[in-house]
Amino acid sequence: MPAGVQQASLKSFDKGPFSTFQLSMEKECDWTGIKFSPDGKTILTSTNGSVIRLVDAFQGTALKTFAGHLNNKGIPLEASFSPDSQFIFSGSTDGRVHVWNAETGYKVCVLNADHTGPVQCVQFNPKYMMLASGCTNMAFWLPSLDDM
């Protein structure tokens, strides 16, 4: 094992939490998902409402709130990071995928697909520049070579 790398085992986790923090609950919705960013620095919390939050993974401080996507059905909509942790992707009940800049919190674009219902699943391929979104059908998003 390389110098400076610690090996963790399940036995390491039997002593209870090492650090805890309280996050205030959303007033009009419930948390439905949490994901660590690929760089491990932040946590993305998704809800069954129209709120997605980015939280510091070590302090629990709310960093950004992403809004502007539609969730008028109160269902869990998945949010996901791009592999470089720079962008946040979320489904919407209008069948579109909304994209925000993780650092600024500003919406970058809205992706339109042939989704016939709420986009509840959004995941980035961790190895290749490909995004998949799904409801009753799936859409695969590949960047145009003209954009590179």
C-alpha positions in Angstrom: 0.0 0.0 0.0 1.4 3.5 -0.9 2.8 5.6 1.9 0.2 7.9 3.5 -2.8 5.8 2.5 -4.8 4.3 5.3 -6.8 1.1 4.9 -10.3 1.2 6.4 -12.2 -1.8 7.4 -15.7 -2.4 8.6 -14.2 -2.8 12.0 -13.2 0.9 11.9 -16.8 2.0 11.8 -18.0 0.1 14.9 -17.2 3.0 17.2 -20.1 5.2 16.1 -20.1 8.4 14.1 -16.9 10.4 14.1 -18.6 13.7 13.5 -22.3 14.7 13.3 -24.1 17.8 12.4 -27.7 18.9 12.2 -29.3 20.1 9.0 -32.6 22.0 9.1 -35.4 20.1 7.5 -37.2 21.5 4.5 -40.5 23.1 5.5 -42.6 21.9 2.6 -40.9 18.7 1.6 -38.9 15.7 2.8 -35.4 14.6 2.0 -35.4 11.7 -0.5 -31.7 11.3 -1.4 -28.2 12.2 -0.4 -25.0 11.8 -2.6 -21.4 12.6 -2.0 -19.8 14.6 -4.8 -17.1 12.7 -6.8 -14.4 14.9 -5.1 -15.9 14.0 -1.7 -16.1 17.7 -0.6 -19.8 18.2 -0.7 -23.1 16.4 -0.2 -26.2 16.8 -2.4 -29.6 16.5 -0.7 -32.6 16.0 -2.9 -36.2 16.2 -1.9 -39.7 15.4 -2.9 -40.3 19.1 -3.5 -38.6 21.7 -5.6 -35.5 22.1 -3.4 -32.0 20.6 -3.8 -29.2 21.6 -1.5 -25.5 21.4 -1.6 -23.9 20.9 1.8 -20.2 21.0 3.0 -19.4 17.3 3.7 -17.2 18.1 6.7 -19.0 21.0 8.4 -22.6 20.5 7.4 -22.9 24.1 6.2 -25.5 24.7 3.5 -23.5 26.1 0.5 -26.1 26.4 -2.3 -29.8 25.9 -2.9 -30.8 24.9 -6.4 -34.3 25.7 -7.5 -36.3 26.4 -10.6 -37.1 22.8 -11.6 -40.7 21.7 -11.4 -42.0 19.1 -8.9 -45.7 19.6 -8.6 -46.4 16.0 -7.8 -44.4 15.7 -4.6 -42.4 12.7 -5.8 -38.7 12.0 -5.2 -36.6 13.5 -8.1 -33.0 12.4 -8.2 -30.2 14.9 -8.4 -26.7 14.0 -9.5 -23.2 15.5 -9.9 -21.1 15.6 -13.1 -18.0 13.5 -12.8 -15.9 16.6 -12.1 -18.3 17.9 -9.4 -18.8 21.2 -11.3 -22.4 20.7 -12.3 -25.7 19.5 -10.7 -28.3 17.7 -12.7 -31.9 17.1 -11.7 -35.0 15.7 -13.2 -38.3 17.6 -13.2 -42.0 16.7 -13.4 -42.2 18.5 -16.8 -40.0 15.8 -18.4 -36.9 18.0 -18.6 -33.4 17.8 -17.0 -32.2 21.0 -15.3 -28.5 21.8 -14.9 -26.8 24.2 -12.4 -23.2 25.3 -11.9 -22.3 23.8 -8.4 -20.0 26.7 -7.5 -22.3 29.7 -8.4 -25.7 28.0 -8.0 -26.8 29.5 -11.3 -28.9 27.4 -13.8 -26.8 26.7 -16.8 -29.3 25.1 -19.1 -32.4 22.9 -19.4 -32.2 19.7 -21.4 -35.3 18.7 -23.4 -35.9 15.0 -24.1 -38.8 12.9 -25.3 -39.7 12.1 -21.7 -43.4 11.6 -21.4 -43.5 11.9 -17.6 -41.5 13.1 -14.6 -37.8 12.5 -14.9 -37.1 10.7 -11.6 -33.7 9.3 -12.5 -30.6 11.2 -13.5 -27.1 9.7 -13.4 -23.8 10.6 -15.0 -21.5 7.9 -16.3 -18.4 8.2 -14.0 -16.0 7.2 -16.7 -17.3 8.7 -20.0 -19.0 12.0 -20.8 -22.5 10.5 -20.9 -25.6 11.4 -18.9 -28.7 9.1 -18.6 -32.1 10.3 -17.6 -35.3 8.3 -17.2 -39.0 8.1 -16.5 -41.0 5.6 -18.5 -38.3 5.8 -21.2 -34.6 6.6 -21.1 -32.5 9.3 -22.8 -28.8 9.2 -23.2 -27.0 12.6 -23.5 -23.6 12.8 -25.2 -21.7 16.1 -25.8 -21.5 17.2 -29.3 -18.0 17.0 -30.8 -18.5 20.5 -32.0 -18.6 21.7 -28.4 -15.2 20.2 -27.5 
